Amino acid sequence: MSLRFFTAGESHGPAITAIVEGMPAGVPVTASVINRQLKRRQLGYGRGRRMQIESDEVELLSGVRHGLTLGSPIALMIRNKDWEKWQAAMAVEPPASPAEAGGPGGDDWRLRPVTRPRPGHADLAGMLKYGFEDARNVLERASARETAMRVAVGAIARQLLAAFGIVIASHVIRMGPVAAPHDPSALPPPPEAFDRVDESPVRCLDEAASRAMVEAVDEAKARGETLGGVFEVIAWGVPPGLGSHVQWDRKLDGRIAQSLMSIQAIKGVEFGLGFETGARFGSDAHDPILYADDRGIYRPTGRAGGVEGGMTNGEPLVVRAAMKPLATLYNPLPSIDMAALKPAEGAIERSDVSAVPAAAVVAEAAVAFELARAMIEKFGGDSLAEMRRNFEAYAAALEARGMRGWRRPAQQ
Ligand SMILES: Cc1cc2nc3c(=O)[nH]c(=O)nc-3n(C[C@H](O)[C@H](O)[C@H](O)COP(=O)(O)O)c2cc1C
C-alpha cells in the first residue's frame, strides 16, 4: 500500500484533522517545519480577515517520535481558532430550542440557515444531493479551510522529497486581467530564483506585474468583485521514471492533474506548453533529446513540463493551474431562496477578494504529496535509509547510461 491521506473537519468546527499512512520511518518531521508551510498559505494580498484570526499551528498526535517518523500512521490536527463563536452553530448535539436551531427568536446570525445558494459555490448541488435545507451543511466542508490540512500533509511529503534533493516552488503568473511575462516552453530558472517569491504580496516574480496585480485586487475589492488567476508549480531534482506508462492510474501527469483539480476553485491544469501545444506543429511542440559529455543526456526546452508517457523524464516538472474568481461576491449574483423558491441574491459569507497566491502554496503541497507517493512506489522501503539505498542504486544505473543532469544535492 503506498502513501495515502484523508482529511476531516468543518470550516468552523473545532479542528481540521488528517491521517497520513505509508510514510517510511526516519523522515525528519517537526511541528515547526509544518507551521512554516501553514504560514505561507496565509500569505497573499486579497485575503480576508480570517487569515489574521487563523495563524494556524499543527499538533502532531501520532507517528512521529523525537523528530522522526515511525512508519506508523501520522495523525495531525489544526484547531480552528474562532471555534468558540461557532460552538452553538456547529454543535454536535441536537439544539435544545427552536431559537438555538436558528428558528424564530434566534439573534445569532450564525444559527440562521443558509437558504440562498451562491452561484459558483458548492451550495446548490450539495443541498440537492444530500437533501439539506441549510447550505451550511455543505459549505462548511466545501470551504477551502480544508486546504490548511493539505498544506500540512504536503509539508511532511516535502521532508521526504528534500532527503532526495527534490525541491518545489510556485509563482503566480496571472491575477485577473494582469499577466506576468512568462514563456511556457522555456526550462524554468533554478530554484534559487524563487527564494524571495514569498516577499511579493501576490507571490509573483515580476515586480511590475506584482504592483499591477495588487492594484487589480484593490480595484476588484472596491467594486465588490473577486479575482481568479493562474499559477505555476515547479519541482526540481525529480529523477526520471516516476509514474508509469503501463496503466492509466499510474500515469503521474494524470495523478497530479487530479490532485490539483481537487483543490477548491481550480478549473484548469496544464503541463509544460499545455493548451498552447494544440496550436503548434510537432517540430515546435517537443523537447529534442541531446547529449553533451559535460552534461549527459539533456533537453534544451521544457515543452513537455518534465513528463512524457506518464513518467517524469529527468527535467524539472512544470505544471500550471487556473483558479476561478471566488464565488462569494459582496455584490451577489442572482440566486433563489430555496425555502420559498423565490428570486433572491446569493448569500454572503466572510470571504476573500482573491486567494491565488495561497492556492499556489496549496498546489505545491498537492504536487509534493503526489511526488512523494511516486517516490515511495518506485524506491519502496519501510525506512528512509532503505529507500535511499534503492534510490542510489537507480541513480548509479542512470549515470552509467548518461543520465545525470537531474540530480540536486539532498538536504541533511
Ligand atoms: C486558498 C483558497 C481560499 C478560498 N477562499 C474562498 C473564499 O474566501 N470565498 C469563496 O467563495 N471561495 C473561496 N475559495 C474557493 C471555494 O472553496 C470553492 O470555489 C468552492 O468550494 C466550490 O468548489 P469549486 O470552485 O472547486 O467548484 C477558496 C479556495 C482556495 C484554494
The ligand as an SDF file (V2000), in Angstrom:
LIG
                    3D

 31 33  0  0  0  0  0  0  0  0999 V2000
   -6.9140   29.0690   -0.6610 C   0  0  0  0  0  0  0  0  0  0  0  0
   -8.3450   29.1910   -1.0900 C   0  0  0  0  0  0  0  0  0  0  0  0
   -9.1670   30.1350   -0.4940 C   0  0  0  0  0  0  0  0  0  0  0  0
  -10.5060   30.2710   -0.8770 C   0  0  0  0  0  0  0  0  0  0  0  0
  -11.2580   31.2320   -0.2890 N   0  0  0  0  0  0  0  0  0  0  0  0
  -12.5520   31.4000   -0.7080 C   0  0  0  0  0  0  0  0  0  0  0  0
  -13.3560   32.4400   -0.1830 C   0  0  0  0  0  0  0  0  0  0  0  0
  -12.9230   33.2220    0.6700 O   0  0  0  0  0  0  0  0  0  0  0  0
  -14.6240   32.5880   -0.6520 N   0  0  0  0  0  0  0  0  0  0  0  0
  -15.1410   31.7450   -1.6120 C   0  0  0  0  0  0  0  0  0  0  0  0
  -16.2790   31.9170   -2.0160 O   0  0  0  0  0  0  0  0  0  0  0  0
  -14.4220   30.7420   -2.1040 N   0  0  0  0  0  0  0  0  0  0  0  0
  -13.1420   30.5370   -1.6880 C   0  0  0  0  0  0  0  0  0  0  0  0
  -12.3930   29.5120   -2.2340 N   0  0  0  0  0  0  0  0  0  0  0  0
  -12.9850   28.6540   -3.2660 C   0  0  0  0  0  0  0  0  0  0  0  0
  -14.1370   27.7760   -2.8040 C   0  0  0  0  0  0  0  0  0  0  0  0
  -13.7610   26.9990   -1.6920 O   0  0  0  0  0  0  0  0  0  0  0  0
  -14.6180   26.8950   -3.9730 C   0  0  0  0  0  0  0  0  0  0  0  0
  -14.8840   27.6910   -5.0870 O   0  0  0  0  0  0  0  0  0  0  0  0
  -15.8600   26.1070   -3.6100 C   0  0  0  0  0  0  0  0  0  0  0  0
  -15.5480   25.1450   -2.6170 O   0  0  0  0  0  0  0  0  0  0  0  0
  -16.5240   25.3890   -4.8030 C   0  0  0  0  0  0  0  0  0  0  0  0
  -15.6680   24.4660   -5.3790 O   0  0  0  0  0  0  0  0  0  0  0  0
  -15.1540   24.6050   -6.8970 P   0  0  0  0  0  0  0  0  0  0  0  0
  -14.8430   26.0430   -7.1300 O   0  0  0  0  0  0  0  0  0  0  0  0
  -13.9120   23.7580   -6.9790 O   0  0  0  0  0  0  0  0  0  0  0  0
  -16.2380   24.1560   -7.8210 O   0  0  0  0  0  0  0  0  0  0  0  0
  -11.0340   29.3970   -1.8830 C   0  0  0  0  0  0  0  0  0  0  0  0
  -10.2030   28.4410   -2.4720 C   0  0  0  0  0  0  0  0  0  0  0  0
   -8.8670   28.3450   -2.0980 C   0  0  0  0  0  0  0  0  0  0  0  0
   -7.9770   27.3170   -2.7620 C   0  0  0  0  0  0  0  0  0  0  0  0
  1  2  1  0
  2  3  1  0
  2 30  2  0
  3  4  2  0
  4  5  1  0
  4 28  1  0
  5  6  2  0
  6  7  1  0
  6 13  1  0
  7  8  2  0
  7  9  1  0
  9 10  1  0
 10 11  2  0
 10 12  1  0
 12 13  2  0
 13 14  1  0
 14 15  1  0
 14 28  1  0
 15 16  1  0
 16 17  1  0
 16 18  1  0
 18 19  1  0
 18 20  1  0
 20 21  1  0
 20 22  1  0
 22 23  1  0
 23 24  1  0
 24 25  2  0
 24 26  1  0
 24 27  1  0
 28 29  2  0
 29 30  1  0
 30 31  1  0
M  END
$$$$
